[in-house]
Amino acid sequence: MTKHNPTILVIDDDQYILKYIRIILSGENYDVIEAEDGETAINEIQKKVPDLIVQDLNLPDIDRFDLNRILLAHDAQVPIIALTGVKLELNSQQNYRGFTGFILKPIEPNKLIEIVKAHLP
């Protein structure tokens, strides 16, 4: 049986953050799929359900909870980690309904790897 690298779907509208996360995770032998908006993320998950999703909370085209619900409809077991640059959002459990964890921007590479490993099945 062939072992595959875990696949991580990263959703963020900032191209620099997408590239930064891809470089970090690729260096750890994860396959990374990038989506710069909700529509692209939905299209990508229809092609392949990832092992983990990292989702920015503020996307230009869709509400965070609507996207979360759509992504989980494809596979309710996929962990979705919220990505946010706003510390105030961390104070409200309401902001994390449907998410299994969070990463605060700016992203520290070691923290990102630690959180990803902790949430992968």
DSSP file (Angstrom, degrees, kcal/mol; ACC not computed):
  #  RESIDUE AA STRUCTURE BP1 BP2  ACC     N-H-->O    O-->H-N    N-H-->O    O-->H-N    TCO  KAPPA ALPHA  PHI   PSI    X-CA   Y-CA   Z-CA
    1    1 A M              0   0    0      0, 0.0     2,-0.4     0, 0.0     0, 0.0   0.000 360.0 360.0 360.0 131.5    0.0    0.0    0.0
    2    2 A T        -     0   0    0      1,-0.0     2,-0.4     0, 0.0     0, 0.0  -0.650 360.0-138.4 -83.5 129.3    1.4    3.4   -1.0
    3    3 A K        -     0   0    0     -2,-0.4     2,-0.3     1,-0.0    -1,-0.0  -0.709  19.8-154.1 -84.9 134.1    1.6    6.0    1.7
    4    4 A H        -     0   0    0     -2,-0.4     3,-0.1     3,-0.0    -1,-0.0  -0.808  19.6-109.6-109.1 151.9    0.5    9.5    0.6
    5    5 A N        -     0   0    0     -2,-0.3    25,-0.1     1,-0.1    24,-0.1  -0.556  46.7 -99.5 -71.1 139.7    1.5   12.8    2.0
    6    6 A P        -     0   0    0      0, 0.0    25,-2.6     0, 0.0     2,-0.5  -0.334  36.8-133.3 -59.4 142.4   -1.3   14.5    3.9
    7    7 A T  E     -a   31   0A   0     23,-0.2    44,-2.4    42,-0.1    45,-1.3  -0.859  19.3-166.9-102.9 132.3   -3.1   17.1    1.8
    8    8 A I  E     -ab  32  52A   0     23,-3.1    25,-2.7    -2,-0.5     2,-0.6  -0.978  10.7-150.7-122.3 125.6   -3.8   20.5    3.2
    9    9 A L  E     -ab  33  53A   0     43,-2.4    45,-3.0    -2,-0.5     2,-0.5  -0.856  14.7-163.9 -92.8 120.9   -6.1   23.1    1.6
   10   10 A V  E     -ab  34  54A   0     23,-3.0    25,-2.3    -2,-0.6     2,-0.6  -0.935   3.4-168.6-110.6 124.4   -5.1   26.6    2.5
   11   11 A I  E     +ab  35  55A   0     43,-3.2    45,-2.6    -2,-0.5     2,-0.3  -0.947  27.0 131.4-118.6 115.3   -7.6   29.4    1.9
   12   12 A D        -     0   0    0     23,-2.2     6,-0.1    -2,-0.6    47,-0.1  -0.949  49.9-140.6-159.9 141.4   -6.5   33.0    2.2
   13   13 A D  S    S+     0   0    0     45,-0.3     2,-0.7    -2,-0.3    23,-0.1   0.499  82.5  89.7 -84.6  -2.2   -7.0   36.0   -0.1
   14   14 A D     >  -     0   0    0      1,-0.2     4,-2.2     2,-0.0     3,-0.3  -0.859  64.1-158.3 -97.6 113.0   -3.4   37.2    0.5
   15   15 A Q  H  > S+     0   0    0     -2,-0.7     4,-2.4     1,-0.2     5,-0.2   0.839  91.9  55.4 -58.9 -36.0   -1.1   35.7   -2.1
   16   16 A Y  H  > S+     0   0    0      2,-0.2     4,-2.5     1,-0.2    -1,-0.2   0.894 108.2  47.4 -67.0 -39.1    2.0   36.2    0.2
   17   17 A I  H  > S+     0   0    0     -3,-0.3     4,-2.8     2,-0.2     5,-0.3   0.912 111.0  52.0 -67.6 -42.0    0.4   34.3    3.0
   18   18 A L  H  X S+     0   0    0     -4,-2.2     4,-2.5     1,-0.2    -2,-0.2   0.940 113.3  44.0 -57.6 -47.6   -0.6   31.5    0.7
   19   19 A K  H  X S+     0   0    0     -4,-2.4     4,-2.6     2,-0.2    -2,-0.2   0.917 113.3  51.5 -64.8 -43.5    3.0   31.2   -0.6
   20   20 A Y  H  X S+     0   0    0     -4,-2.5     4,-2.0     2,-0.2    -2,-0.2   0.924 113.3  43.9 -59.1 -48.3    4.5   31.5    2.9
   21   21 A I  H  X S+     0   0    0     -4,-2.8     4,-2.9     1,-0.2     5,-0.3   0.903 112.4  53.2 -66.0 -41.1    2.2   28.7    4.3
   22   22 A R  H  X S+     0   0    0     -4,-2.5     4,-2.8    -5,-0.3     5,-0.3   0.915 109.0  49.1 -60.1 -43.7    2.9   26.5    1.2
   23   23 A I  H  X S+     0   0    0     -4,-2.6     4,-1.5     2,-0.2    -1,-0.2   0.925 114.1  45.9 -62.5 -44.7    6.7   26.9    1.6
   24   24 A I  H  < S+     0   0    0     -4,-2.0     4,-0.4    -5,-0.2    -2,-0.2   0.953 118.5  40.4 -62.4 -50.9    6.5   26.0    5.3
   25   25 A L  H ><>S+     0   0    0     -4,-2.9     5,-2.0     1,-0.2     3,-1.1   0.863 111.8  54.9 -72.5 -35.9    4.1   23.0    4.8
   26   26 A S  H ><5S+     0   0    0     -4,-2.8     3,-1.8    -5,-0.3    -1,-0.2   0.864 102.1  59.7 -63.1 -34.8    5.8   21.7    1.7
   27   27 A G  T 3<5S+     0   0    0     -4,-1.5    -1,-0.3     1,-0.3    -2,-0.2   0.689 103.7  51.4 -65.5 -17.9    9.1   21.6    3.6
   28   28 A E  T < 5S-     0   0    0     -3,-1.1    -1,-0.3    -4,-0.4    -2,-0.2   0.176 125.4-103.6-101.6  14.2    7.3   19.2    6.0
   29   29 A N  T < 5S+     0   0    0     -3,-1.8     2,-0.4     1,-0.3    -3,-0.2   0.798  74.0 141.7  67.4  32.8    6.2   16.9    3.1
   30   30 A Y      < -     0   0    0     -5,-2.0     2,-0.5    -8,-0.1    -1,-0.3  -0.825  53.1-126.5 -97.1 144.3    2.6   18.0    3.1
   31   31 A D  E     -a    7   0A   0    -25,-2.6   -23,-3.1    -2,-0.4     2,-0.5  -0.809  30.8-155.1 -86.2 127.7    0.8   18.5   -0.3
   32   32 A V  E     -a    8   0A   0     -2,-0.5     2,-0.5   -25,-0.2   -23,-0.2  -0.908  14.8-167.8-114.5 129.4   -0.7   22.0   -0.3
   33   33 A I  E     -a    9   0A   0    -25,-2.7   -23,-3.0    -2,-0.5     2,-0.4  -0.961  17.8-149.0-109.7 130.1   -3.6   23.1   -2.3
   34   34 A E  E     +a   10   0A   0     -2,-0.5     2,-0.4   -25,-0.2   -23,-0.2  -0.809  17.3 178.6-105.0 141.0   -4.1   26.9   -2.4
   35   35 A A  E     -a   11   0A   0    -25,-2.3   -23,-2.2    -2,-0.4     3,-0.0  -0.981  14.7-166.2-138.7 127.0   -7.4   28.8   -2.7
   36   36 A E  S    S+     0   0    0     -2,-0.4     2,-0.3   -25,-0.2   -25,-0.1   0.452  75.3  14.1 -93.9   0.4   -7.5   32.6   -2.7
   37   37 A D  S  > S-     0   0    0     22,-0.1     4,-2.0     1,-0.1     5,-0.1  -0.969  84.9 -94.8-159.9 173.4  -11.3   32.8   -2.1
   38   38 A G  H  > S+     0   0    0     -2,-0.3     4,-2.5     1,-0.2     5,-0.2   0.879 118.4  55.4 -63.7 -39.8  -14.3   30.7   -1.1
   39   39 A E  H  > S+     0   0    0      1,-0.2     4,-2.2     2,-0.2    -1,-0.2   0.921 109.6  46.6 -60.7 -45.0  -15.3   29.8   -4.6
   40   40 A T  H  > S+     0   0    0      2,-0.2     4,-2.5     1,-0.2    -1,-0.2   0.903 111.2  52.8 -63.8 -41.0  -11.9   28.4   -5.4
   41   41 A A  H  X S+     0   0    0     -4,-2.0     4,-2.4     2,-0.2    -2,-0.2   0.912 109.1  48.8 -60.9 -43.4  -11.9   26.4   -2.1
   42   42 A I  H  X S+     0   0    0     -4,-2.5     4,-1.4     1,-0.2    -1,-0.2   0.911 111.8  49.3 -63.7 -42.8  -15.3   24.9   -2.9
   43   43 A N  H  X S+     0   0    0     -4,-2.2     4,-0.9    -5,-0.2    -2,-0.2   0.908 111.8  49.3 -62.2 -41.4  -14.1   23.9   -6.4
   44   44 A E  H >X S+     0   0    0     -4,-2.5     4,-2.3     1,-0.2     3,-0.6   0.898 108.6  51.1 -66.5 -41.3  -10.9   22.4   -5.0
   45   45 A I  H 3< S+     0   0    0     -4,-2.4    -1,-0.2     1,-0.2    -2,-0.2   0.772 104.6  58.5 -71.4 -23.4  -12.7   20.3   -2.3
   46   46 A Q  H 3< S+     0   0    0     -4,-1.4    -1,-0.2    -5,-0.2    -2,-0.2   0.795 109.9  44.5 -72.1 -26.9  -15.0   18.9   -5.0
   47   47 A K  H << S-     0   0    0     -4,-0.9     2,-0.3    -3,-0.6    -2,-0.2   0.881 134.9  -2.6 -79.7 -42.1  -12.0   17.6   -6.8
   48   48 A K     <  -     0   0    0     -4,-2.3    -1,-0.3     0, 0.0    -2,-0.1  -0.944  64.8-132.3-155.6 127.5  -10.3   16.2   -3.7
   49   49 A V        -     0   0    0     -2,-0.3   -42,-0.1    -3,-0.2    -4,-0.1  -0.720  34.0-140.3 -80.8 121.1  -11.2   16.2    0.0
   50   50 A P        -     0   0    0      0, 0.0   -42,-0.2     0, 0.0     3,-0.1  -0.219  14.4-122.6 -77.2 171.0   -8.0   17.3    1.9
   51   51 A D  S    S+     0   0    0    -44,-2.4     2,-0.3     1,-0.3   -43,-0.2   0.707  94.9   7.1 -81.8 -22.2   -6.8   15.8    5.2
   52   52 A L  E     -b    8   0A   0    -45,-1.3   -43,-2.4    26,-0.2     2,-0.4  -0.984  65.4-147.6-158.0 150.5   -6.9   19.3    6.8
   53   53 A I  E     -bc   9  80A   0     26,-2.3    28,-3.3    -2,-0.3     2,-0.5  -0.988   1.4-162.8-126.3 135.9   -8.1   22.8    5.9
   54   54 A V  E     -bc  10  81A   0    -45,-3.0   -43,-3.2    -2,-0.4     2,-0.5  -0.979  22.4-172.1-113.2 115.7   -6.6   26.1    7.0
   55   55 A Q  E     -bc  11  82A   0     26,-3.0    28,-2.7    -2,-0.5   -43,-0.2  -0.938  22.1-134.3-121.8 121.4   -9.2   28.8    6.4
   56   56 A D  E     - c   0  83A   0    -45,-2.6    28,-0.2    -2,-0.5     3,-0.1  -0.447  17.1-139.4 -63.2 140.7   -8.8   32.6    6.7
   57   57 A L  S    S+     0   0    0     26,-2.3     2,-0.6     1,-0.2     7,-0.4   0.685  89.0  56.2 -79.5 -17.1  -11.8   34.0    8.6
   58   58 A N        +     0   0    0     25,-0.3   -45,-0.3     5,-0.1    -1,-0.2  -0.831  65.8 162.3-123.1  94.9  -12.1   37.1    6.4
   59   59 A L        -     0   0    0     -2,-0.6     3,-0.3     3,-0.6   -22,-0.1  -0.816  40.0-129.8-109.2 151.6  -12.6   36.3    2.7
   60   60 A P  S    S+     0   0    0      0, 0.0    -1,-0.1     0, 0.0     3,-0.1   0.720  99.7  37.4 -73.6 -20.4  -13.9   38.7    0.1
   61   61 A D  S    S+     0   0    0      1,-0.2     2,-0.3     2,-0.0   -24,-0.1   0.521 115.0  28.6-115.1  -5.1  -16.6   36.5   -1.4
   62   62 A I  S    S-     0   0    0     -3,-0.3    -3,-0.6     4,-0.0    -1,-0.2  -0.995  75.9-103.1-158.1 147.5  -18.2   34.4    1.4
   63   63 A D     >  -     0   0    0     -2,-0.3     4,-2.5     1,-0.1     5,-0.3  -0.441  35.1-121.6 -69.0 143.7  -19.0   34.4    5.1
   64   64 A R  H  > S+     0   0    0     -7,-0.4     4,-2.1     1,-0.2    -1,-0.1   0.856 111.5  45.7 -56.3 -39.8  -16.6   32.3    7.2
   65   65 A F  H  > S+     0   0    0      2,-0.2     4,-2.4     1,-0.2    -1,-0.2   0.853 110.4  52.7 -77.0 -34.2  -19.5   30.2    8.6
   66   66 A D  H  > S+     0   0    0      2,-0.2     4,-2.2     1,-0.2    -2,-0.2   0.936 113.2  44.4 -63.7 -45.4  -21.1   29.6    5.2
   67   67 A L  H  X S+     0   0    0     -4,-2.5     4,-2.8     2,-0.2     5,-0.2   0.925 112.4  52.4 -64.7 -43.4  -17.8   28.4    3.8
   68   68 A N  H  X S+     0   0    0     -4,-2.1     4,-2.5    -5,-0.3    -2,-0.2   0.919 110.4  48.1 -56.8 -46.0  -17.1   26.3    6.8
   69   69 A R  H  X S+     0   0    0     -4,-2.4     4,-1.4     2,-0.2    -1,-0.2   0.901 112.5  48.3 -63.5 -42.7  -20.5   24.6    6.5
   70   70 A I  H  X S+     0   0    0     -4,-2.2     4,-0.7     2,-0.2    -2,-0.2   0.917 112.8  48.0 -65.0 -44.0  -20.1   24.0    2.8
   71   71 A L  H >X S+     0   0    0     -4,-2.8     3,-1.0     1,-0.2     4,-0.9   0.917 111.5  49.6 -64.0 -43.3  -16.6   22.5    3.3
   72   72 A L  H 3< S+     0   0    0     -4,-2.5    -1,-0.2     1,-0.2    -2,-0.2   0.760  98.7  68.1 -68.1 -24.2  -17.8   20.2    6.2
   73   73 A A  H 3< S+     0   0    0     -4,-1.4    -1,-0.2     1,-0.2     3,-0.2   0.788  98.0  53.0 -65.1 -25.9  -20.7   19.0    4.0
   74   74 A H  H << S-     0   0    0     -3,-1.0    -1,-0.2    -4,-0.7    -2,-0.2   0.837 137.6  -8.8 -77.2 -33.8  -18.1   17.3    1.8
   75   75 A D    ><  -     0   0    0     -4,-0.9     3,-1.6     3,-0.1    -1,-0.3  -0.663  58.0-161.5-165.7 105.6  -16.6   15.5    4.8
   76   76 A A  T 3  S+     0   0    0      1,-0.3    -4,-0.1    -3,-0.2    -3,-0.1   0.607  89.5  64.9 -67.9 -11.3  -17.6   16.3    8.3
   77   77 A Q  T 3  S+     0   0    0     -5,-0.1    -1,-0.3     2,-0.1    -5,-0.1   0.569  73.5 106.8 -88.9  -8.9  -14.4   14.7    9.7
   78   78 A V  S <  S-     0   0    0     -3,-1.6     2,-0.2    -6,-0.1   -26,-0.2  -0.571  71.5-129.6 -74.1 122.0  -12.0   17.1    8.0
   79   79 A P        -     0   0    0      0, 0.0   -26,-2.3     0, 0.0     2,-0.5  -0.502  19.6-157.8 -69.8 138.6  -10.5   19.4   10.7
   80   80 A I  E     -c   53   0A   0     18,-0.2    20,-2.8    -2,-0.2    21,-0.8  -0.976   1.7-159.6-121.8 119.9  -10.7   23.1    9.8
   81   81 A I  E     -cd  54 101A   0    -28,-3.3   -26,-3.0    -2,-0.5    21,-0.3  -0.855  16.8-131.6-100.1 127.4   -8.3   25.5   11.4
   82   82 A A  E     -cd  55 102A   0     19,-2.9    21,-2.7    -2,-0.5     2,-0.5  -0.558  14.4-155.4 -77.7 140.6   -9.2   29.2   11.5
   83   83 A L  E     +cd  56 103A   0    -28,-2.7   -26,-2.3    -2,-0.2     2,-0.3  -0.978  24.4 164.2-117.9 119.5   -6.6   31.7   10.4
   84   84 A T  E     - d   0 104A   0     19,-2.4    21,-3.3    -2,-0.5   -28,-0.0  -0.978  38.4-164.8-140.3 149.8   -7.0   35.2   11.8
   85   85 A G  S    S+     0   0    0     -2,-0.3     2,-0.6    19,-0.2    19,-0.1   0.313  74.0  88.1-107.2   4.2   -5.1   38.4   12.2
   86   86 A V    >   -     0   0    0      1,-0.1     3,-1.0     2,-0.0     4,-0.5  -0.900  55.7-166.4-112.8 109.2   -7.5   39.9   14.7
   87   87 A K  G >  S+     0   0    0     -2,-0.6     3,-1.4     1,-0.3     4,-0.5   0.819  87.1  67.2 -61.9 -30.8   -6.9   39.0   18.4
   88   88 A L  G >  S+     0   0    0      1,-0.3     3,-1.3     2,-0.2     4,-0.3   0.850  92.3  61.0 -59.1 -33.6  -10.3   40.3   19.3
   89   89 A E  G X  S+     0   0    0     -3,-1.0     3,-1.1     1,-0.3     6,-0.3   0.764  93.3  65.7 -64.7 -24.3  -11.9   37.4   17.3
   90   90 A L  G <  S+     0   0    0     -3,-1.4    -1,-0.3    -4,-0.5    -2,-0.2   0.721  90.3  65.1 -70.9 -20.2  -10.1   35.0   19.7
   91   91 A N  G <  S+     0   0    0     -3,-1.3     2,-0.6    -4,-0.5    -1,-0.2   0.588  91.7  71.9 -79.8 -10.0  -12.2   36.1   22.6
   92   92 A S    X   -     0   0    0     -3,-1.1     3,-1.2    -4,-0.3     4,-0.3  -0.921  59.0-162.1-115.8 117.9  -15.5   34.9   21.2
   93   93 A Q  G >  S+     0   0    0     -2,-0.6     3,-1.9     1,-0.3     4,-0.2   0.805  92.2  71.2 -60.0 -28.8  -16.4   31.2   21.0
   94   94 A Q  G >  S+     0   0    0      1,-0.3     3,-1.0     2,-0.2    -1,-0.3   0.833  90.4  59.4 -56.6 -33.8  -19.0   32.3   18.4
   95   95 A N  G <  S+     0   0    0     -3,-1.2    -1,-0.3    -6,-0.3    -2,-0.2   0.601 106.3  47.9 -72.9 -10.4  -16.2   33.0   16.0
   96   96 A Y  G X  S+     0   0    0     -3,-1.9     3,-2.2    -4,-0.3     2,-0.3   0.218  70.2 138.1-118.2  14.5  -15.0   29.4   16.1
   97   97 A R  T <  S+     0   0    0     -3,-1.0     3,-0.1     1,-0.3   -29,-0.1  -0.468  83.0  12.6 -60.1 121.0  -18.2   27.5   15.7
   98   98 A G  T 3  S+     0   0    0      1,-0.3     2,-0.3    -2,-0.3    -1,-0.3   0.343 105.8 109.2  91.9  -6.6  -17.3   24.6   13.3
   99   99 A F    <   -     0   0    0     -3,-2.2    -1,-0.3     1,-0.1   -18,-0.2  -0.784  56.1-155.1-103.5 148.8  -13.5   25.1   13.6
  100  100 A T  S    S-     0   0    0    -20,-2.8     2,-0.3    -2,-0.3   -19,-0.2   0.546  72.4 -23.5 -98.6  -8.4  -11.2   22.7   15.4
  101  101 A G  E     -d   81   0A   0    -21,-0.8   -19,-2.9    -5,-0.1     2,-0.3  -0.970  61.8-120.9-178.0-176.5   -8.5   25.3   16.2
  102  102 A F  E     -d   82   0A   0     -2,-0.3     2,-0.4   -21,-0.3   -19,-0.2  -0.985   2.4-153.1-146.9 157.2   -6.9   28.6   15.2
  103  103 A I  E     -d   83   0A   0    -21,-2.7   -19,-2.4    -2,-0.3     2,-0.4  -0.999  21.1-140.1-128.2 132.1   -3.7   30.1   14.0
  104  104 A L  E     -d   84   0A   0     -2,-0.4     4,-0.3   -21,-0.2   -19,-0.2  -0.785  30.6 -97.8 -95.9 133.1   -3.0   33.8   14.7
  105  105 A K  S    S+     0   0    0    -21,-3.3     2,-0.1    -2,-0.4   -18,-0.1  -0.672 103.7  61.6 -82.9 145.5   -1.3   36.0   12.1
  106  106 A P  S    S-     0   0    0      0, 0.0     2,-0.4     0, 0.0    -2,-0.1   0.506  94.1-137.7 -69.2 146.2    1.6   36.7   11.8
  107  107 A I        -     0   0    0     -2,-0.1    -2,-0.1    -4,-0.1     3,-0.1  -0.624   9.2-150.4 -86.0 125.7    2.3   33.0   11.5
  108  108 A E     >  -     0   0    0     -2,-0.4     4,-2.6    -4,-0.3     3,-0.3  -0.846  15.9-137.6 -90.9 125.0    5.2   31.5   13.2
  109  109 A P  H  > S+     0   0    0      0, 0.0     4,-2.5     0, 0.0     5,-0.2   0.890 101.5  48.0 -51.7 -47.3    6.5   28.5   11.2
  110  110 A N  H  > S+     0   0    0      1,-0.2     4,-2.3     2,-0.2     5,-0.1   0.883 112.5  49.3 -64.0 -37.3    7.0   26.2   14.2
  111  111 A K  H  > S+     0   0    0     -3,-0.3     4,-2.6     2,-0.2    -1,-0.2   0.907 110.2  51.3 -67.5 -41.6    3.6   27.1   15.6
  112  112 A L  H  X S+     0   0    0     -4,-2.6     4,-2.6     2,-0.2    -2,-0.2   0.941 112.0  46.0 -59.3 -48.7    2.0   26.4   12.3
  113  113 A I  H  X S+     0   0    0     -4,-2.5     4,-2.6    -5,-0.2     5,-0.2   0.909 112.4  51.4 -61.8 -42.6    3.7   23.0   12.0
  114  114 A E  H  X S+     0   0    0     -4,-2.3     4,-1.9    -5,-0.2    -1,-0.2   0.923 112.7  44.5 -60.5 -46.3    2.8   22.1   15.6
  115  115 A I  H  X S+     0   0    0     -4,-2.6     4,-1.3     2,-0.2    -2,-0.2   0.909 113.3  50.7 -67.0 -42.7   -0.9   23.0   15.1
  116  116 A V  H >X S+     0   0    0     -4,-2.6     4,-1.2    -5,-0.2     3,-0.6   0.945 111.7  47.3 -60.7 -49.2   -1.1   21.1   11.8
  117  117 A K  H 3< S+     0   0    0     -4,-2.6     3,-0.3     1,-0.2    -1,-0.2   0.876 110.1  53.8 -61.2 -37.4    0.4   18.0   13.2
  118  118 A A  H 3< S+     0   0    0     -4,-1.9    -1,-0.2    -5,-0.2    -2,-0.2   0.777 113.8  41.7 -67.9 -26.4   -1.9   18.1   16.2
  119  119 A H  H << S+     0   0    0     -4,-1.3    -1,-0.2    -3,-0.6    -2,-0.2   0.534  88.3 102.6-102.3  -8.4   -5.0   18.3   14.0
  120  120 A L     <        0   0    0     -4,-1.2   -68,-0.1    -3,-0.3   -42,-0.0  -0.555 360.0 360.0 -76.0 140.6   -4.1   15.7   11.3
  121  121 A P              0   0    0      0, 0.0    -1,-0.1     0, 0.0    -4,-0.1   0.513 360.0 360.0 -64.4 360.0   -5.9   12.4   11.7
